[in-house]
Amino acid sequence: PPEIRAIVDKTAQFVARNGIEFEIKIKEKEINNPRFSFLSPLDPYHAYYRKKVTEFESGETTEPQQQKPQLPDAVK
């Protein structure tokens, strides 16, 4: 989902830039926040998160993906 992808991409970018210690701090701080459940290896979005961290580290991706704005049906 786009709302999850946005937070995963942004977190992956920060972790790639600041290191695994940053990820550990997020896990500790947001342990009860379901929006960060992708940090758990058991979460279905964890593989995507790891892929994004690797892409940011290697320079394959430089910016988190932005969701394209959706026009209301009445405007289309």
LUMLUMDREN-2810 file (N, C-alpha, C; in Angstrom, 1 decimal):
<atoms>
<atom><aa>P</aa><ch>A</ch><at>N</at><xx>0.8</xx><yy>-1.2</yy><zz>0.0</zz></atom>
<atom><aa>P</aa><ch>A</ch><at>CA</at><xx>0.0</xx><yy>0.0</yy><zz>0.0</zz></atom>
<atom><aa>P</aa><ch>A</ch><at>C</at><xx>0.9</xx><yy>1.3</yy><zz>0.0</zz></atom>
<atom><aa>P</aa><ch>A</ch><at>N</at><xx>0.4</xx><yy>2.3</yy><zz>-0.7</zz></atom>
<atom><aa>P</aa><ch>A</ch><at>CA</at><xx>1.2</xx><yy>3.5</yy><zz>-0.8</zz></atom>
<atom><aa>P</aa><ch>A</ch><at>C</at><xx>1.6</xx><yy>4.2</yy><zz>0.5</zz></atom>
<atom><aa>E</aa><ch>A</ch><at>N</at><xx>0.7</xx><yy>4.1</yy><zz>1.5</zz></atom>
<atom><aa>E</aa><ch>A</ch><at>CA</at><xx>1.1</xx><yy>4.8</yy><zz>2.8</zz></atom>
<atom><aa>E</aa><ch>A</ch><at>C</at><xx>2.2</xx><yy>4.0</yy><zz>3.5</zz></atom>
<atom><aa>I</aa><ch>A</ch><at>N</at><xx>2.2</xx><yy>2.7</yy><zz>3.4</zz></atom>
<atom><aa>I</aa><ch>A</ch><at>CA</at><xx>3.2</xx><yy>1.9</yy><zz>4.0</zz></atom>
<atom><aa>I</aa><ch>A</ch><at>C</at><xx>4.5</xx><yy>2.0</yy><zz>3.2</zz></atom>
<atom><aa>R</aa><ch>A</ch><at>N</at><xx>4.4</xx><yy>2.0</yy><zz>1.9</zz></atom>
<atom><aa>R</aa><ch>A</ch><at>CA</at><xx>5.6</xx><yy>2.2</yy><zz>1.0</zz></atom>
<atom><aa>R</aa><ch>A</ch><at>C</at><xx>6.3</xx><yy>3.5</yy><zz>1.3</zz></atom>
<atom><aa>A</aa><ch>A</ch><at>N</at><xx>5.6</xx><yy>4.5</yy><zz>1.6</zz></atom>
<atom><aa>A</aa><ch>A</ch><at>CA</at><xx>6.2</xx><yy>5.8</yy><zz>1.9</zz></atom>
<atom><aa>A</aa><ch>A</ch><at>C</at><xx>7.1</xx><yy>5.8</yy><zz>3.1</zz></atom>
<atom><aa>I</aa><ch>A</ch><at>N</at><xx>6.5</xx><yy>5.2</yy><zz>4.2</zz></atom>
<atom><aa>I</aa><ch>A</ch><at>CA</at><xx>7.3</xx><yy>5.1</yy><zz>5.5</zz></atom>
<atom><aa>I</aa><ch>A</ch><at>C</at><xx>8.4</xx><yy>4.1</yy><zz>5.4</zz></atom>
<atom><aa>V</aa><ch>A</ch><at>N</at><xx>8.2</xx><yy>3.0</yy><zz>4.6</zz></atom>
<atom><aa>V</aa><ch>A</ch><at>CA</at><xx>9.3</xx><yy>2.0</yy><zz>4.4</zz></atom>
<atom><aa>V</aa><ch>A</ch><at>C</at><xx>10.5</xx><yy>2.7</yy><zz>3.7</zz></atom>
<atom><aa>D</aa><ch>A</ch><at>N</at><xx>10.1</xx><yy>3.4</yy><zz>2.6</zz></atom>
<atom><aa>D</aa><ch>A</ch><at>CA</at><xx>11.2</xx><yy>4.0</yy><zz>1.7</zz></atom>
<atom><aa>D</aa><ch>A</ch><at>C</at><xx>11.9</xx><yy>5.0</yy><zz>2.5</zz></atom>
<atom><aa>K</aa><ch>A</ch><at>N</at><xx>11.2</xx><yy>5.9</yy><zz>3.3</zz></atom>
<atom><aa>K</aa><ch>A</ch><at>CA</at><xx>11.9</xx><yy>6.9</yy><zz>4.0</zz></atom>
<atom><aa>K</aa><ch>A</ch><at>C</at><xx>12.8</xx><yy>6.3</yy><zz>5.1</zz></atom>
<atom><aa>T</aa><ch>A</ch><at>N</at><xx>12.3</xx><yy>5.3</yy><zz>5.8</zz></atom>
<atom><aa>T</aa><ch>A</ch><at>CA</at><xx>13.1</xx><yy>4.7</yy><zz>6.8</zz></atom>
<atom><aa>T</aa><ch>A</ch><at>C</at><xx>14.3</xx><yy>4.0</yy><zz>6.2</zz></atom>
<atom><aa>A</aa><ch>A</ch><at>N</at><xx>14.1</xx><yy>3.3</yy><zz>5.1</zz></atom>
<atom><aa>A</aa><ch>A</ch><at>CA</at><xx>15.3</xx><yy>2.7</yy><zz>4.4</zz></atom>
<atom><aa>A</aa><ch>A</ch><at>C</at><xx>16.3</xx><yy>3.7</yy><zz>4.0</zz></atom>
<atom><aa>Q</aa><ch>A</ch><at>N</at><xx>15.9</xx><yy>4.8</yy><zz>3.6</zz></atom>
<atom><aa>Q</aa><ch>A</ch><at>CA</at><xx>16.9</xx><yy>5.9</yy><zz>3.2</zz></atom>
<atom><aa>Q</aa><ch>A</ch><at>C</at><xx>17.7</xx><yy>6.3</yy><zz>4.4</zz></atom>
<atom><aa>F</aa><ch>A</ch><at>N</at><xx>17.0</xx><yy>6.6</yy><zz>5.5</zz></atom>
<atom><aa>F</aa><ch>A</ch><at>CA</at><xx>17.7</xx><yy>7.0</yy><zz>6.7</zz></atom>
<atom><aa>F</aa><ch>A</ch><at>C</at><xx>18.6</xx><yy>5.9</yy><zz>7.3</zz></atom>
<atom><aa>V</aa><ch>A</ch><at>N</at><xx>18.2</xx><yy>4.6</yy><zz>7.2</zz></atom>
<atom><aa>V</aa><ch>A</ch><at>CA</at><xx>19.0</xx><yy>3.5</yy><zz>7.7</zz></atom>
<atom><aa>V</aa><ch>A</ch><at>C</at><xx>20.3</xx><yy>3.4</yy><zz>6.8</zz></atom>
<atom><aa>A</aa><ch>A</ch><at>N</at><xx>20.1</xx><yy>3.5</yy><zz>5.5</zz></atom>
<atom><aa>A</aa><ch>A</ch><at>CA</at><xx>21.2</xx><yy>3.4</yy><zz>4.6</zz></atom>
<atom><aa>A</aa><ch>A</ch><at>C</at><xx>22.2</xx><yy>4.5</yy><zz>4.8</zz></atom>
<atom><aa>R</aa><ch>A</ch><at>N</at><xx>21.7</xx><yy>5.7</yy><zz>5.2</zz></atom>
<atom><aa>R</aa><ch>A</ch><at>CA</at><xx>22.6</xx><yy>6.8</yy><zz>5.4</zz></atom>
<atom><aa>R</aa><ch>A</ch><at>C</at><xx>23.3</xx><yy>6.7</yy><zz>6.8</zz></atom>
<atom><aa>N</aa><ch>A</ch><at>N</at><xx>22.5</xx><yy>6.3</yy><zz>7.8</zz></atom>
<atom><aa>N</aa><ch>A</ch><at>CA</at><xx>23.0</xx><yy>6.4</yy><zz>9.2</zz></atom>
<atom><aa>N</aa><ch>A</ch><at>C</at><xx>23.4</xx><yy>5.1</yy><zz>9.8</zz></atom>
<atom><aa>G</aa><ch>A</ch><at>N</at><xx>23.2</xx><yy>4.0</yy><zz>9.1</zz></atom>
<atom><aa>G</aa><ch>A</ch><at>CA</at><xx>23.7</xx><yy>2.7</yy><zz>9.6</zz></atom>
<atom><aa>G</aa><ch>A</ch><at>C</at><xx>22.7</xx><yy>1.9</yy><zz>10.4</zz></atom>
<atom><aa>I</aa><ch>A</ch><at>N</at><xx>23.0</xx><yy>0.7</yy><zz>10.7</zz></atom>
<atom><aa>I</aa><ch>A</ch><at>CA</at><xx>22.2</xx><yy>-0.3</yy><zz>11.4</zz></atom>
<atom><aa>I</aa><ch>A</ch><at>C</at><xx>21.8</xx><yy>0.2</yy><zz>12.8</zz></atom>
<atom><aa>E</aa><ch>A</ch><at>N</at><xx>22.7</xx><yy>1.0</yy><zz>13.4</zz></atom>
<atom><aa>E</aa><ch>A</ch><at>CA</at><xx>22.4</xx><yy>1.5</yy><zz>14.7</zz></atom>
<atom><aa>E</aa><ch>A</ch><at>C</at><xx>21.2</xx><yy>2.4</yy><zz>14.7</zz></atom>
<atom><aa>F</aa><ch>A</ch><at>N</at><xx>21.0</xx><yy>3.1</yy><zz>13.6</zz></atom>
<atom><aa>F</aa><ch>A</ch><at>CA</at><xx>19.8</xx><yy>3.9</yy><zz>13.5</zz></atom>
<atom><aa>F</aa><ch>A</ch><at>C</at><xx>18.5</xx><yy>3.0</yy><zz>13.5</zz></atom>
<atom><aa>E</aa><ch>A</ch><at>N</at><xx>18.6</xx><yy>1.9</yy><zz>12.7</zz></atom>
<atom><aa>E</aa><ch>A</ch><at>CA</at><xx>17.5</xx><yy>1.0</yy><zz>12.7</zz></atom>
<atom><aa>E</aa><ch>A</ch><at>C</at><xx>17.2</xx><yy>0.4</yy><zz>14.1</zz></atom>
<atom><aa>I</aa><ch>A</ch><at>N</at><xx>18.2</xx><yy>0.1</yy><zz>14.8</zz></atom>
<atom><aa>I</aa><ch>A</ch><at>CA</at><xx>18.0</xx><yy>-0.4</yy><zz>16.2</zz></atom>
<atom><aa>I</aa><ch>A</ch><at>C</at><xx>17.3</xx><yy>0.6</yy><zz>17.1</zz></atom>
<atom><aa>K</aa><ch>A</ch><at>N</at><xx>17.7</xx><yy>1.8</yy><zz>16.9</zz></atom>
<atom><aa>K</aa><ch>A</ch><at>CA</at><xx>17.0</xx><yy>2.9</yy><zz>17.7</zz></atom>
<atom><aa>K</aa><ch>A</ch><at>C</at><xx>15.6</xx><yy>3.0</yy><zz>17.3</zz></atom>
<atom><aa>I</aa><ch>A</ch><at>N</at><xx>15.3</xx><yy>2.9</yy><zz>16.1</zz></atom>
<atom><aa>I</aa><ch>A</ch><at>CA</at><xx>13.9</xx><yy>3.0</yy><zz>15.6</zz></atom>
<atom><aa>I</aa><ch>A</ch><at>C</at><xx>13.1</xx><yy>1.9</yy><zz>16.2</zz></atom>
<atom><aa>K</aa><ch>A</ch><at>N</at><xx>13.6</xx><yy>0.7</yy><zz>16.1</zz></atom>
<atom><aa>K</aa><ch>A</ch><at>CA</at><xx>13.0</xx><yy>-0.5</yy><zz>16.7</zz></atom>
<atom><aa>K</aa><ch>A</ch><at>C</at><xx>12.7</xx><yy>-0.3</yy><zz>18.2</zz></atom>
<atom><aa>E</aa><ch>A</ch><at>N</at><xx>13.6</xx><yy>0.2</yy><zz>18.9</zz></atom>
<atom><aa>E</aa><ch>A</ch><at>CA</at><xx>13.4</xx><yy>0.4</yy><zz>20.3</zz></atom>
<atom><aa>E</aa><ch>A</ch><at>C</at><xx>12.4</xx><yy>1.4</yy><zz>20.6</zz></atom>
<atom><aa>K</aa><ch>A</ch><at>N</at><xx>12.4</xx><yy>2.5</yy><zz>19.9</zz></atom>
<atom><aa>K</aa><ch>A</ch><at>CA</at><xx>11.5</xx><yy>3.7</yy><zz>20.1</zz></atom>
<atom><aa>K</aa><ch>A</ch><at>C</at><xx>10.1</xx><yy>3.3</yy><zz>19.7</zz></atom>
<atom><aa>E</aa><ch>A</ch><at>N</at><xx>10.0</xx><yy>2.6</yy><zz>18.6</zz></atom>
<atom><aa>E</aa><ch>A</ch><at>CA</at><xx>8.7</xx><yy>2.4</yy><zz>17.9</zz></atom>
<atom><aa>E</aa><ch>A</ch><at>C</at><xx>8.2</xx><yy>1.0</yy><zz>18.1</zz></atom>
<atom><aa>I</aa><ch>A</ch><at>N</at><xx>8.6</xx><yy>0.3</yy><zz>19.2</zz></atom>
<atom><aa>I</aa><ch>A</ch><at>CA</at><xx>8.3</xx><yy>-1.1</yy><zz>19.4</zz></atom>
<atom><aa>I</aa><ch>A</ch><at>C</at><xx>6.8</xx><yy>-1.4</yy><zz>19.4</zz></atom>
<atom><aa>N</aa><ch>A</ch><at>N</at><xx>6.0</xx><yy>-0.4</yy><zz>19.8</zz></atom>
<atom><aa>N</aa><ch>A</ch><at>CA</at><xx>4.5</xx><yy>-0.6</yy><zz>19.9</zz></atom>
<atom><aa>N</aa><ch>A</ch><at>C</at><xx>3.8</xx><yy>0.1</yy><zz>18.8</zz></atom>
<atom><aa>N</aa><ch>A</ch><at>N</at><xx>4.5</xx><yy>0.6</yy><zz>17.8</zz></atom>
<atom><aa>N</aa><ch>A</ch><at>CA</at><xx>3.9</xx><yy>1.3</yy><zz>16.7</zz></atom>
<atom><aa>N</aa><ch>A</ch><at>C</at><xx>3.8</xx><yy>0.4</yy><zz>15.5</zz></atom>
<atom><aa>P</aa><ch>A</ch><at>N</at><xx>2.5</xx><yy>0.0</yy><zz>15.1</zz></atom>
<atom><aa>P</aa><ch>A</ch><at>CA</at><xx>2.3</xx><yy>-0.9</yy><zz>14.0</zz></atom>
<atom><aa>P</aa><ch>A</ch><at>C</at><xx>2.8</xx><yy>-0.4</yy><zz>12.7</zz></atom>
<atom><aa>R</aa><ch>A</ch><at>N</at><xx>3.0</xx><yy>0.9</yy><zz>12.5</zz></atom>
<atom><aa>R</aa><ch>A</ch><at>CA</at><xx>3.5</xx><yy>1.5</yy><zz>11.3</zz></atom>
<atom><aa>R</aa><ch>A</ch><at>C</at><xx>4.9</xx><yy>1.0</yy><zz>11.0</zz></atom>
<atom><aa>F</aa><ch>A</ch><at>N</at><xx>5.7</xx><yy>0.6</yy><zz>12.0</zz></atom>
<atom><aa>F</aa><ch>A</ch><at>CA</at><xx>7.1</xx><yy>0.2</yy><zz>11.9</zz></atom>
<atom><aa>F</aa><ch>A</ch><at>C</at><xx>7.2</xx><yy>-1.3</yy><zz>12.0</zz></atom>
<atom><aa>S</aa><ch>A</ch><at>N</at><xx>6.1</xx><yy>-2.1</yy><zz>11.8</zz></atom>
<atom><aa>S</aa><ch>A</ch><at>CA</at><xx>6.2</xx><yy>-3.5</yy><zz>12.0</zz></atom>
<atom><aa>S</aa><ch>A</ch><at>C</at><xx>7.1</xx><yy>-4.1</yy><zz>10.9</zz></atom>
<atom><aa>F</aa><ch>A</ch><at>N</at><xx>7.3</xx><yy>-3.4</yy><zz>9.8</zz></atom>
<atom><aa>F</aa><ch>A</ch><at>CA</at><xx>8.1</xx><yy>-3.9</yy><zz>8.7</zz></atom>
<atom><aa>F</aa><ch>A</ch><at>C</at><xx>9.6</xx><yy>-4.1</yy><zz>9.1</zz></atom>
<atom><aa>L</aa><ch>A</ch><at>N</at><xx>10.0</xx><yy>-3.6</yy><zz>10.2</zz></atom>
<atom><aa>L</aa><ch>A</ch><at>CA</at><xx>11.4</xx><yy>-3.8</yy><zz>10.7</zz></atom>
<atom><aa>L</aa><ch>A</ch><at>C</at><xx>11.6</xx><yy>-5.2</yy><zz>11.3</zz></atom>
<atom><aa>S</aa><ch>A</ch><at>N</at><xx>10.5</xx><yy>-5.9</yy><zz>11.5</zz></atom>
<atom><aa>S</aa><ch>A</ch><at>CA</at><xx>10.6</xx><yy>-7.3</yy><zz>12.0</zz></atom>
<atom><aa>S</aa><ch>A</ch><at>C</at><xx>10.8</xx><yy>-8.2</yy><zz>10.8</zz></atom>
<atom><aa>P</aa><ch>A</ch><at>N</at><xx>11.7</xx><yy>-9.1</yy><zz>10.9</zz></atom>
<atom><aa>P</aa><ch>A</ch><at>CA</at><xx>11.9</xx><yy>-10.1</yy><zz>9.8</zz></atom>
<atom><aa>P</aa><ch>A</ch><at>C</at><xx>10.7</xx><yy>-11.0</yy><zz>9.5</zz></atom>
<atom><aa>L</aa><ch>A</ch><at>N</at><xx>9.7</xx><yy>-11.0</yy><zz>10.5</zz></atom>
<atom><aa>L</aa><ch>A</ch><at>CA</at><xx>8.5</xx><yy>-11.8</yy><zz>10.3</zz></atom>
<atom><aa>L</aa><ch>A</ch><at>C</at><xx>7.4</xx><yy>-11.1</yy><zz>9.5</zz></atom>
<atom><aa>D</aa><ch>A</ch><at>N</at><xx>7.6</xx><yy>-9.8</yy><zz>9.3</zz></atom>
<atom><aa>D</aa><ch>A</ch><at>CA</at><xx>6.6</xx><yy>-9.0</yy><zz>8.6</zz></atom>
<atom><aa>D</aa><ch>A</ch><at>C</at><xx>6.7</xx><yy>-9.2</yy><zz>7.1</zz></atom>
<atom><aa>P</aa><ch>A</ch><at>N</at><xx>5.5</xx><yy>-9.2</yy><zz>6.5</zz></atom>
<atom><aa>P</aa><ch>A</ch><at>CA</at><xx>5.5</xx><yy>-9.4</yy><zz>5.0</zz></atom>
<atom><aa>P</aa><ch>A</ch><at>C</at><xx>6.2</xx><yy>-8.3</yy><zz>4.2</zz></atom>
<atom><aa>Y</aa><ch>A</ch><at>N</at><xx>6.4</xx><yy>-7.1</yy><zz>4.8</zz></atom>
<atom><aa>Y</aa><ch>A</ch><at>CA</at><xx>7.0</xx><yy>-6.0</yy><zz>4.1</zz></atom>
<atom><aa>Y</aa><ch>A</ch><at>C</at><xx>8.5</xx><yy>-5.9</yy><zz>4.4</zz></atom>
<atom><aa>H</aa><ch>A</ch><at>N</at><xx>9.0</xx><yy>-6.8</yy><zz>5.2</zz></atom>
<atom><aa>H</aa><ch>A</ch><at>CA</at><xx>10.4</xx><yy>-6.7</yy><zz>5.6</zz></atom>
<atom><aa>H</aa><ch>A</ch><at>C</at><xx>11.4</xx><yy>-6.9</yy><zz>4.4</zz></atom>
<atom><aa>A</aa><ch>A</ch><at>N</at><xx>11.0</xx><yy>-7.8</yy><zz>3.5</zz></atom>
<atom><aa>A</aa><ch>A</ch><at>CA</at><xx>11.9</xx><yy>-8.1</yy><zz>2.4</zz></atom>
<atom><aa>A</aa><ch>A</ch><at>C</at><xx>12.0</xx><yy>-6.9</yy><zz>1.5</zz></atom>
<atom><aa>Y</aa><ch>A</ch><at>N</at><xx>10.9</xx><yy>-6.2</yy><zz>1.3</zz></atom>
<atom><aa>Y</aa><ch>A</ch><at>CA</at><xx>10.9</xx><yy>-4.9</yy><zz>0.5</zz></atom>
<atom><aa>Y</aa><ch>A</ch><at>C</at><xx>11.8</xx><yy>-3.9</yy><zz>1.2</zz></atom>
<atom><aa>Y</aa><ch>A</ch><at>N</at><xx>11.6</xx><yy>-3.8</yy><zz>2.5</zz></atom>
<atom><aa>Y</aa><ch>A</ch><at>CA</at><xx>12.4</xx><yy>-2.8</yy><zz>3.3</zz></atom>
<atom><aa>Y</aa><ch>A</ch><at>C</at><xx>13.9</xx><yy>-3.1</yy><zz>3.1</zz></atom>
<atom><aa>R</aa><ch>A</ch><at>N</at><xx>14.3</xx><yy>-4.4</yy><zz>3.3</zz></atom>
<atom><aa>R</aa><ch>A</ch><at>CA</at><xx>15.7</xx><yy>-4.7</yy><zz>3.1</zz></atom>
<atom><aa>R</aa><ch>A</ch><at>C</at><xx>16.2</xx><yy>-4.4</yy><zz>1.7</zz></atom>
<atom><aa>K</aa><ch>A</ch><at>N</at><xx>15.4</xx><yy>-4.7</yy><zz>0.7</zz></atom>
<atom><aa>K</aa><ch>A</ch><at>CA</at><xx>15.7</xx><yy>-4.4</yy><zz>-0.7</zz></atom>
<atom><aa>K</aa><ch>A</ch><at>C</at><xx>16.0</xx><yy>-2.9</yy><zz>-0.9</zz></atom>
<atom><aa>K</aa><ch>A</ch><at>N</at><xx>15.1</xx><yy>-2.1</yy><zz>-0.3</zz></atom>
<atom><aa>K</aa><ch>A</ch><at>CA</at><xx>15.3</xx><yy>-0.6</yy><zz>-0.4</zz></atom>
<atom><aa>K</aa><ch>A</ch><at>C</at><xx>16.5</xx><yy>-0.1</yy><zz>0.3</zz></atom>
<atom><aa>V</aa><ch>A</ch><at>N</at><xx>16.8</xx><yy>-0.7</yy><zz>1.5</zz></atom>
<atom><aa>V</aa><ch>A</ch><at>CA</at><xx>18.0</xx><yy>-0.3</yy><zz>2.2</zz></atom>
<atom><aa>V</aa><ch>A</ch><at>C</at><xx>19.2</xx><yy>-0.6</yy><zz>1.3</zz></atom>
<atom><aa>T</aa><ch>A</ch><at>N</at><xx>19.3</xx><yy>-1.8</yy><zz>0.7</zz></atom>
<atom><aa>T</aa><ch>A</ch><at>CA</at><xx>20.4</xx><yy>-2.1</yy><zz>-0.2</zz></atom>
<atom><aa>T</aa><ch>A</ch><at>C</at><xx>20.5</xx><yy>-1.2</yy><zz>-1.4</zz></atom>
<atom><aa>E</aa><ch>A</ch><at>N</at><xx>19.4</xx><yy>-0.9</yy><zz>-1.9</zz></atom>
<atom><aa>E</aa><ch>A</ch><at>CA</at><xx>19.4</xx><yy>0.1</yy><zz>-3.1</zz></atom>
<atom><aa>E</aa><ch>A</ch><at>C</at><xx>19.9</xx><yy>1.4</yy><zz>-2.7</zz></atom>
<atom><aa>F</aa><ch>A</ch><at>N</at><xx>19.5</xx><yy>1.9</yy><zz>-1.6</zz></atom>
<atom><aa>F</aa><ch>A</ch><at>CA</at><xx>19.9</xx><yy>3.3</yy><zz>-1.1</zz></atom>
<atom><aa>F</aa><ch>A</ch><at>C</at><xx>21.4</xx><yy>3.2</yy><zz>-0.8</zz></atom>
<atom><aa>E</aa><ch>A</ch><at>N</at><xx>21.9</xx><yy>2.1</yy><zz>-0.2</zz></atom>
<atom><aa>E</aa><ch>A</ch><at>CA</at><xx>23.3</xx><yy>2.0</yy><zz>0.1</zz></atom>
<atom><aa>E</aa><ch>A</ch><at>C</at><xx>24.2</xx><yy>1.9</yy><zz>-1.2</zz></atom>
<atom><aa>S</aa><ch>A</ch><at>N</at><xx>23.7</xx><yy>1.3</yy><zz>-2.2</zz></atom>
<atom><aa>S</aa><ch>A</ch><at>CA</at><xx>24.5</xx><yy>1.1</yy><zz>-3.4</zz></atom>
<atom><aa>S</aa><ch>A</ch><at>C</at><xx>24.3</xx><yy>2.3</yy><zz>-4.4</zz></atom>
<atom><aa>G</aa><ch>A</ch><at>N</at><xx>23.3</xx><yy>3.2</yy><zz>-4.1</zz></atom>
<atom><aa>G</aa><ch>A</ch><at>CA</at><xx>23.1</xx><yy>4.3</yy><zz>-4.9</zz></atom>
<atom><aa>G</aa><ch>A</ch><at>C</at><xx>22.2</xx><yy>4.0</yy><zz>-6.1</zz></atom>
<atom><aa>E</aa><ch>A</ch><at>N</at><xx>21.6</xx><yy>2.8</yy><zz>-6.1</zz></atom>
<atom><aa>E</aa><ch>A</ch><at>CA</at><xx>20.6</xx><yy>2.5</yy><zz>-7.2</zz></atom>
<atom><aa>E</aa><ch>A</ch><at>C</at><xx>19.4</xx><yy>3.4</yy><zz>-7.1</zz></atom>
<atom><aa>T</aa><ch>A</ch><at>N</at><xx>19.0</xx><yy>3.7</yy><zz>-5.8</zz></atom>
<atom><aa>T</aa><ch>A</ch><at>CA</at><xx>17.8</xx><yy>4.6</yy><zz>-5.6</zz></atom>
<atom><aa>T</aa><ch>A</ch><at>C</at><xx>18.3</xx><yy>5.8</yy><zz>-4.8</zz></atom>
<atom><aa>T</aa><ch>A</ch><at>N</at><xx>17.9</xx><yy>6.9</yy><zz>-5.2</zz></atom>
<atom><aa>T</aa><ch>A</ch><at>CA</at><xx>18.4</xx><yy>8.1</yy><zz>-4.5</zz></atom>
<atom><aa>T</aa><ch>A</ch><at>C</at><xx>17.3</xx><yy>8.8</yy><zz>-3.7</zz></atom>
<atom><aa>E</aa><ch>A</ch><at>N</at><xx>16.1</xx><yy>8.6</yy><zz>-4.1</zz></atom>
<atom><aa>E</aa><ch>A</ch><at>CA</at><xx>14.9</xx><yy>9.3</yy><zz>-3.4</zz></atom>
<atom><aa>E</aa><ch>A</ch><at>C</at><xx>13.8</xx><yy>8.3</yy><zz>-3.1</zz></atom>
<atom><aa>P</aa><ch>A</ch><at>N</at><xx>13.1</xx><yy>8.4</yy><zz>-2.0</zz></atom>
<atom><aa>P</aa><ch>A</ch><at>CA</at><xx>12.0</xx><yy>7.5</yy><zz>-1.8</zz></atom>
<atom><aa>P</aa><ch>A</ch><at>C</at><xx>11.0</xx><yy>7.7</yy><zz>-2.9</zz></atom>
<atom><aa>Q</aa><ch>A</ch><at>N</at><xx>10.3</xx><yy>6.7</yy><zz>-3.3</zz></atom>
<atom><aa>Q</aa><ch>A</ch><at>CA</at><xx>9.2</xx><yy>6.8</yy><zz>-4.3</zz></atom>
<atom><aa>Q</aa><ch>A</ch><at>C</at><xx>8.1</xx><yy>7.7</yy><zz>-3.8</zz></atom>
<atom><aa>Q</aa><ch>A</ch><at>N</at><xx>7.7</xx><yy>8.6</yy><zz>-4.6</zz></atom>
<atom><aa>Q</aa><ch>A</ch><at>CA</at><xx>6.6</xx><yy>9.5</yy><zz>-4.3</zz></atom>
<atom><aa>Q</aa><ch>A</ch><at>C</at><xx>5.3</xx><yy>9.0</yy><zz>-4.9</zz></atom>
<atom><aa>Q</aa><ch>A</ch><at>N</at><xx>4.3</xx><yy>9.1</yy><zz>-4.1</zz></atom>
<atom><aa>Q</aa><ch>A</ch><at>CA</at><xx>3.0</xx><yy>8.7</yy><zz>-4.6</zz></atom>
<atom><aa>Q</aa><ch>A</ch><at>C</at><xx>2.4</xx><yy>9.7</yy><zz>-5.5</zz></atom>
<atom><aa>K</aa><ch>A</ch><at>N</at><xx>2.0</xx><yy>9.3</yy><zz>-6.7</zz></atom>
<atom><aa>K</aa><ch>A</ch><at>CA</at><xx>1.4</xx><yy>10.3</yy><zz>-7.6</zz></atom>
<atom><aa>K</aa><ch>A</ch><at>C</at><xx>0.1</xx><yy>10.8</yy><zz>-7.1</zz></atom>
<atom><aa>P</aa><ch>A</ch><at>N</at><xx>-0.2</xx><yy>12.1</yy><zz>-7.2</zz></atom>
<atom><aa>P</aa><ch>A</ch><at>CA</at><xx>-1.5</xx><yy>12.6</yy><zz>-6.8</zz></atom>
<atom><aa>P</aa><ch>A</ch><at>C</at><xx>-2.6</xx><yy>12.0</yy><zz>-7.6</zz></atom>
<atom><aa>Q</aa><ch>A</ch><at>N</at><xx>-3.7</xx><yy>11.7</yy><zz>-7.0</zz></atom>
<atom><aa>Q</aa><ch>A</ch><at>CA</at><xx>-4.8</xx><yy>11.2</yy><zz>-7.7</zz></atom>
<atom><aa>Q</aa><ch>A</ch><at>C</at><xx>-5.9</xx><yy>12.3</yy><zz>-7.8</zz></atom>
<atom><aa>L</aa><ch>A</ch><at>N</at><xx>-6.4</xx><yy>12.4</yy><zz>-9.0</zz></atom>
<atom><aa>L</aa><ch>A</ch><at>CA</at><xx>-7.5</xx><yy>13.4</yy><zz>-9.3</zz></atom>
<atom><aa>L</aa><ch>A</ch><at>C</at><xx>-8.8</xx><yy>12.8</yy><zz>-8.8</zz></atom>
<atom><aa>P</aa><ch>A</ch><at>N</at><xx>-9.7</xx><yy>13.6</yy><zz>-8.3</zz></atom>
<atom><aa>P</aa><ch>A</ch><at>CA</at><xx>-11.0</xx><yy>13.1</yy><zz>-7.9</zz></atom>
<atom><aa>P</aa><ch>A</ch><at>C</at><xx>-11.7</xx><yy>12.6</yy><zz>-9.2</zz></atom>
<atom><aa>D</aa><ch>A</ch><at>N</at><xx>-12.6</xx><yy>11.6</yy><zz>-9.1</zz></atom>
<atom><aa>D</aa><ch>A</ch><at>CA</at><xx>-13.3</xx><yy>11.1</yy><zz>-10.2</zz></atom>
<atom><aa>D</aa><ch>A</ch><at>C</at><xx>-14.1</xx><yy>12.2</yy><zz>-11.0</zz></atom>
<atom><aa>A</aa><ch>A</ch><at>N</at><xx>-14.6</xx><yy>13.2</yy><zz>-10.3</zz></atom>
<atom><aa>A</aa><ch>A</ch><at>CA</at><xx>-15.3</xx><yy>14.3</yy><zz>-11.0</zz></atom>
<atom><aa>A</aa><ch>A</ch><at>C</at><xx>-14.4</xx><yy>15.1</yy><zz>-11.9</zz></atom>
<atom><aa>V</aa><ch>A</ch><at>N</at><xx>-13.1</xx><yy>15.1</yy><zz>-11.6</zz></atom>
<atom><aa>V</aa><ch>A</ch><at>CA</at><xx>-12.2</xx><yy>16.0</yy><zz>-12.4</zz></atom>
<atom><aa>V</aa><ch>A</ch><at>C</at><xx>-11.7</xx><yy>15.2</yy><zz>-13.6</zz></atom>
<atom><aa>K</aa><ch>A</ch><at>N</at><xx>-11.7</xx><yy>13.9</yy><zz>-13.6</zz></atom>
<atom><aa>K</aa><ch>A</ch><at>CA</at><xx>-11.1</xx><yy>13.1</yy><zz>-14.7</zz></atom>
<atom><aa>K</aa><ch>A</ch><at>C</at><xx>-11.9</xx><yy>13.2</yy><zz>-15.9</zz></atom>
</atoms>
